[in-house]
Structure formats: structure tokens, C-alpha cells
Amino acid sequence: MIRVLVIDDSVFMRTVLIDLLGRDPSIEVVGTADDGREALKKIEELSPDVITLDIQMPNMNGIEVLEELQSHEKTPKILMLSTLTSKDAELTKKGLDLGADDFMLKPKNLGKIRGIEQELVSKIKHLITIPSITEKPRIVEKPAKNLVMIGSSAGGPPMLDMIVSSLKADLNAAVVITQHMPAGFTASLAERLNRISPLKVKETENGETLNIGSVYVSKGGFHTIISANPLSDGTISGKITHSKAPPLHAVRPAVDKTFSSGSKVFGKRTVGVILSGMGSDGGEGMAHIKEAGGRTIVVKEEDCLVYGMSRSALEKNSVDKILPLKSIPRNIAKSVEAIE
């Protein structure tokens, strides 16, 4: 049983979180707190396994709670809850630096807030089961000849946890993840994934080369375009170009932009993966990967919060494999190994 303490100054949010978490038989909400001072007392009294921590609270905010917990010998796993503001984006990054284990965005529309149940529960369970990796093997930076591209949206972050933590350090490819997420939060996503992956994970930078054994999270607010990077041996690798072109499918970064540009550069040396997500983004890009001779994978519907993006790829007859989430990391590795 995972014991959870809910910390939020909003009565509405506390009520919703208690309700959502209470539906899972493996989770027990052991208490609540409405500000940071009360939270610290409850953490001492109840010794929860996990706390959900609101950032903006009166008396003592979430960042101050994290600063105080740094002096404690034993602390629970910490899931921060952030609103979609630039200020919260900065505080979320700071919270991760101070020891928070993960973060989750609150929906803008309160009417949709109950739709976060699957992601919330998944994140709490992952906090308990996925360890942080404190040391990574030293890898000489070398331009990648193979490319794995992953696209996701709603329900995607917990899936990314599982996949990125399961990939091996010797993967002979660069990995580019395009997750629909507001500007400011993709740096925190990259930092979070870097903690749990044997591979180096970072947010994309304009003009950087794609290297073997590195994972790049598309920077929010820009399309990630992959352009050709000719190498001295006559072969081609890729580099990142940030584009401020208009949003596509109402999002920026768009998966279609990354998939389509990456397939043009890497051709048959490309592996495309689509996870949970709403809408049709990724379908066109996956078709381009397939046309270029690359390998394509989508996750099974029952593992998804929303199946729009994967369904879009299936409707274009551009999918080689439909797999359960747990099988995807192994199949990514096999697909890369199979590239001639």
C-alpha cells in the first residue's frame, strides 16, 4: 500500500485528489495539509511514502517546504503540482533542483481535472518503483547514424518514464522526444527523465548535433526540426534546429514536424514511436517515416489515457507494430540493432 499525503491550499483540489487516489486499491491517502507549515508537521507525524505538493500556498509555499526537507534524513517521494504559468515553470525547475522527484501540470479547465486520474496514479506508482540513477557510464560524444523519435501528449509523461528508464546505455542511436507541453516545462521534463535514465537526457538546443546515447526533449514553444549534418567520413548525421513557425495541430512543438524532418535526414535508419495523446499529431510524420523505410511502433490502446495520436498513425496504414507499453523499450533496441 502506497501511503500518500495531499498538500494543497485549495479545498477543491484536495477533495479531487483524495477522490482520484482513493479509487486505486494500492493507494491510501493518510492525510492532507493546506499550507507548508502544516505539511511539515504531517510529514513528521504520518511518515507518508509520497506527498503531492502544491507550489503556490500561503504561509509557506512548496519551494520553502522542499528547502526545509533538505535537512531531513528521510523524506517521502515528492510529486509537485504546477499550474500552467511561466512563474510555476521556473518554480518547478527549482523544485526539481531542490529534490522533488517529479511534477504534474494541473489542467487549465477545472471541468477536465478528473481526467488526470490515470496520469496521477501512474506517476505516484512510478515514484515508488523507478529508482534514480546517480551515475551514468562515460560515453564519448559521437554523432548518431541512427535516430529514434518518440511522440506523445496527454498521458505521455508516465509512459516516457517507463521507456527512458528501460533503454540501455549502449543504444546505438540518438533519441528525440516530442511531448506536447507548454513552454518552460520541457526543461523540467528533461531533468526528471535524466534522473531515471542510463542515457543522458537534455532539452534540445538550437544547432546542436544529435549524438549516440543521448536523449533530447523538444523545447516547448518551438518546433524541433532535424536537419542534415554532413560528417567528415562522408556520412550524414543530424542536428537540431528550433523553429518558430506557426503551431501545427494547435501545438508547438508538433510531433509531425519532428518526425517528418527526421525521416528525411535518417531515412531507413529511423525508428518512430507514438504513445498516448489526443488529436492527430504524429500520423502524417509516421507515414513519412514508413515511406522512408524506417520502422514504426505505436502503443496498444488499453495502455493509453487517450488514443488519438496512435489511431491517426494506424489510419494512415503506417504502423509496423502495435505493442504493450512494457514491450516498447526492448523493441526500440531490437529495431535499432536490425538497421543495416
N, C-alpha and C positions, 0 to 999 in steps of 0.2 A: 504493500500500500504506500503510495506517494503522498506525504503529508504537506499540504500547501497552505501558506499564509497569504491572504489577499490584502494588498496595501494600496488604497486609492481614496482620495478625498471626496469622490462623488458617490453618493448613496446609490445612484442608478447603476454606475459601473460595478460597484461591489456586489450589488444584487445580481446583475447579469453574470458576472464572473463566477459567483457561488453557484448559480443555477447551471451554467455550462459545465463547470468542472464536476459538479455533483452528479452529472449523468453518467460519468465514467466510473465503473466499479473499482478501478485500480487507483483512484484518486480520492483523498479525503481533505476537505477544507477544514483546517483545525482552528482557524480564527481569522479576524480582519483587523485592520487599523486604518484610521483616516488621516494620519499625518506621520511624519518621520519619527517624531519622538515616541509616539505610541508604538510605532513599528519596531523600534529598537527594543522596547520593553517586551513586546510579544515574541520577538525572535529569541530573547533570553529565556522567557517563560516556557515557550512551546517547542523550541528546537525543530522547526519545520525543515523538510528536505528541500523545498523550493519556496521562494517568495515571488509573487508578481508585484512589481514595484512601479508605481506611477512616478513620473518625473516631476511634474508640476503639482506641488502640495503646499499648504500653509505651514507655518511654524518651522518645519524642517523639510526641505524638498528631497527628491530621490537622490540627487547627486551628493547632498550632505549625508544622507544615510550611508551611501557607498563609501564616502570618506571615513566615516566613523567605523564601519565594518572592517576597514583595512587593519585596524589594530586588534581585531578579534582573532583568536586562534582557529576557531572552527566557525565557518559561515555556511549558510544554505546556498544552493544554486539560485541564481538571480535572473529573472526574466523581466526586462524593462518594458513598459507600455508607453509608447510615444504617440503624440498627435502629429498630424501632417503639417508641421510648421518648420521654417528654417531654423528657428531657435531650438526646437526639440531635436532637429537633426544634429546640431552642434552638441547638444547635451547628451544625446545618445552615444555619439562617438566618445565623448568624455567619460560617460558611464562605463563603456567597454574598457577604456583605458584604466579605469578605477577598479575593475574586477567583475563587472556584470558579465554574465555568461551568454546572454542572447537578448534580442529585442523583438518587439512586435508592434506593428502600426495599428492604431485604433482607426476604424472606418470613419470617414467624414460624415456619412449619413447614419444617424443613430438607428434608423429603421433597419439597417443592414448589419447591426452589430452582433446579432445572434448567428450570423453566417460565419463568424470566426471560430466557431466551436472546434472544428476538426484541426485547424492550424494551431489553436491554443493548446489543445490536448497533446497534439503531436510534439510541439515544442517542449512542453513540460516533460514528456516521456524521454525525448532525446537528451534533455539536460542530464538526466539520471544515467542514461546508457552510453552516451558518446563521450569518451574521455578527451581532454585537451592533450595535444601533442606538443611537449615543451621543447623537443629537439628535432630538427629536420636534418636529413643527410645532406652533406655539402654536394651540390651539383654544379658543375661548370656550365655557365650560361652558353647555350649553343642554339642557333636559330632552328626552329622546328620545320621539319619537312612534312609533317602530318598535323592535321587540325581536327579537334573535337569541338563542336559547337552545341551548346545546350540552351534551350529557350523555355521560359516559364513565366507565370504570372500569379494569379490568385491560387494559394495553396502550394506554391512552388518552394518557398524557403525551407520547410521541413524536409522536402524531397532532396533539395540541394545538400542539406546536412548529411543525409544518408549516403548520397552518391560521392560527394567530395571527400568525406571521411573514409570511404572504402577504396578509393583509387590508390594504386601503388605508386611509390616514389619514382620507380623506373619507367613510368608510362612514356613511351616514345612519341609524344605529341604535345602540342600546346592545347590548352582548353580555354574557350571563351564562353562565358555565361552571360546571357542577356535576360535579366529578370526585370519585369515591369515594376519599377519602384521610383518614388519621387526623387528629384534632385536633392542631394545632401545625405541620403540614407544608404546609397550603394557603397560608400567608403566603410560604413559600419558593417554592412553585409560581408564585404571582403575581409575585414578584420576578424569578424566572427568565424568565417569559414577557414581562415588561415590558422586559427587556433586548433581546429579539429582535423586538419588535413595533413597527410605526409608531404603533399606538394606545397609549393609557395603560392599563396593566393594574394592578389592585389587588385585594386581598382585600376581600370585602364588609364593610360596617359597618352596624350596625343603624340604620335610619331614613334612610339616605342616598338621594338622588334618582338615578335612572338617567339618565345624560347621553349625548348623542350622542358617538360616537367614543371611548367608554370601554369597557373590558372588566373585568368583575367576576368574581372566582373565589370561589365559595361557601365561606364559612368552615367549616372542619372542626369537627364537634361540634354544629353547628346545621343545621336545615333552612333553606334560603333561600326565603322566601315573598315573592312580589311582590304588593304591594297598590297600589290606585289612588292617584294623586297628582293631584288636580284642579289645572289651571293657570288663570291669570288670563284667558286668551283663551277659556275655556270648554271646552278640550280636556282630554284625560286623558293623563298620563304614568304612570310607576311609581316606587315606592320599595321599598327592601329592608326586610324585617322578619325578624329572626332568631327562630327558634322552637326551643324545647327539647322539642317534642312527641316521643313515643317514636319510636325508629328505625322506618323503613319498609323492608321487604325486608332487614332487619338492618343498614341503613346510615343514617347521618345525617351529612352531607346526602344526601337522596334526590332523584334526578332527577325522579321523578313529582311530588313536592311543588312543585318549581320550575316545571316545565312546566305543570302544571295551574293554578297560581295566575297565572302569567304570561299564559296564554291567556285567562283570564277578564278581565284588565285590557286587554290589547292586541288581543284578537280576531283579525281578519283581517290585522292589522299585525304578525303573529308569524311567525318562521321557526324551526323546530325541527330540530336535527341530533343524531343519535345515532351515536357512534363505537364503538370496541371496548369490550367489557365483559361480565362474567359475570352471569348471572341475568336477571331480567325487569324490573328497574327501568327506567323510561322508556317502556315500552309503553303504559301507561294514560295517562300525560301526553301522549304523542304523539297518542293518539286524541283527547284534549281539544283539542289544537292544531288537528287536522284538522276536528273538529266546529265549531270557532270560525271556520273559513275561512282558517286560516293555511297556510303552505307547509311541507312536511316532507321531510327528506332523511335517508337512512342510508348508511353506507359499505358498499362491497362486502365480501363475506365474506373473499375472499382477502387483503385488506389488514389483517385483524384478527388479533389474538392470540386473542381469544375473541369469539364472535358471538352471545352470549346476548341482550344488550340490544337490538341491532338486529333480531334474529329476533323478539323479543317484539313490537316495533312492527309488523313485517311480518305477524305472525299476527293482528293486530287490523285489518288492511287500512287502515292509516292513513299509508301512505308514498307520497309523490308520486314520489320519485326514489331510485334505488339507484346510487351513484356511486363511482368510484375515489377514493381519498383526494386525489390531486393535483387533482381537478376540484372539490372541495368549496369552497375559498375563492372561486373565480370564481362558482360557483352561489349561494353566500350573497349575494354582491354583486348578482348579477342578480335574485335573489328580493326583495331589499330595494328595488332600483330599480323592480321591477314592482308594488310596493304602490301602490295608487291614493291 
